[in-house]
Amino acid sequence: MFYVVIFRSTRKIDDGQLYSDWSEKMEQLVKSIDGYKDHFGFRDANTREGVTVSYFTSLEAIAQWKNLDEHKTAQQLGRDTFYEEYSVQVCEVLKDYGFQAT
């Protein structure tokens, strides 16, 4: 069993390097969490809407990530500077299957 955190957001007009710097910092920091598995994301340049999906092995790992001091600073910057809006969903993965052409 594992969990996903879905972070959906709409960016404010590009603020320059500050967002990129914090994004890189958060990407490195989340990888230090015991229980972090992987993540991917994308953003539509026209609408500034984006989604990041992160995978964790436990709810405790998600709570640890959420409560890191540097992540709390990034969350506040998100509300004050980076985003027009965002939402977060935490989901338990009940099934995981796929297909790969050979």
C-alpha positions in Angstrom: 0.0 0.0 0.0 1.1 3.5 -0.7 -0.2 7.1 -0.8 -0.2 9.9 -3.3 -0.4 13.7 -2.6 -1.9 15.6 -5.5 -1.0 19.3 -5.5 -2.9 21.4 -8.0 -2.1 25.1 -8.4 -2.4 28.2 -10.5 0.7 30.3 -10.6 0.7 34.0 -10.4 2.5 35.8 -13.3 6.1 34.6 -13.3 8.0 36.2 -10.4 11.5 35.3 -11.8 14.1 33.2 -10.1 12.6 33.0 -6.6 10.1 30.3 -7.6 12.7 28.2 -9.4 15.1 28.4 -6.5 12.4 27.2 -4.0 11.1 24.6 -6.4 14.6 23.1 -6.7 15.1 23.3 -2.9 11.8 21.5 -2.2 12.6 18.8 -4.8 15.9 18.0 -3.0 14.3 18.2 0.5 11.4 15.9 -0.2 13.9 13.2 -1.4 15.4 13.2 2.2 12.1 12.0 3.7 12.1 8.4 4.7 9.0 7.0 2.9 9.2 9.3 -0.1 9.1 7.3 -3.3 8.8 9.6 -6.4 7.0 12.5 -7.9 6.2 14.1 -11.3 4.6 17.3 -12.3 3.6 19.5 -15.2 2.3 23.0 -15.8 0.4 24.5 -18.7 2.3 27.7 -19.8 -0.9 29.3 -21.1 -3.2 28.9 -18.1 -0.4 28.7 -15.5 -2.3 25.6 -14.0 -0.1 22.8 -12.8 -0.2 19.4 -11.0 2.4 17.7 -9.0 1.8 14.1 -7.9 4.1 12.7 -5.1 4.2 9.1 -3.9 4.9 8.1 -0.3 4.9 4.8 1.6 3.0 6.1 4.7 0.8 8.9 6.0 3.6 9.5 8.6 6.0 10.3 5.8 3.5 12.8 4.3 3.0 14.4 7.7 6.8 14.7 8.1 7.1 16.3 4.7 4.3 18.8 5.4 5.7 19.8 8.8 9.4 20.4 7.8 10.4 24.0 8.7 11.7 24.8 5.2 8.6 23.3 3.6 6.4 25.5 5.9 8.4 28.5 4.7 7.7 27.4 1.1 4.0 26.9 1.8 3.8 30.5 3.1 5.7 31.8 0.1 3.2 29.9 -2.0 0.3 31.7 -0.4 2.0 35.1 -0.3 3.9 35.1 -3.6 3.7 32.1 -6.0 0.1 31.0 -6.3 -3.3 32.5 -7.1 -4.8 29.3 -5.7 -3.9 25.7 -4.8 -5.5 22.5 -3.5 -4.0 19.4 -2.0 -5.5 15.9 -1.9 -4.0 12.9 0.0 -5.1 9.6 -1.4 -4.6 5.9 -0.6 -3.8 3.9 -3.7 -6.1 0.9 -3.8 -4.9 -0.5 -7.1 -1.8 0.0 -9.2 -1.4 -1.5 -12.6 -0.4 -0.6 -16.1 0.6 -1.6 -19.6 3.9 -1.3 -21.5 4.2 -2.1 -25.2 7.0 -4.5 -26.0 
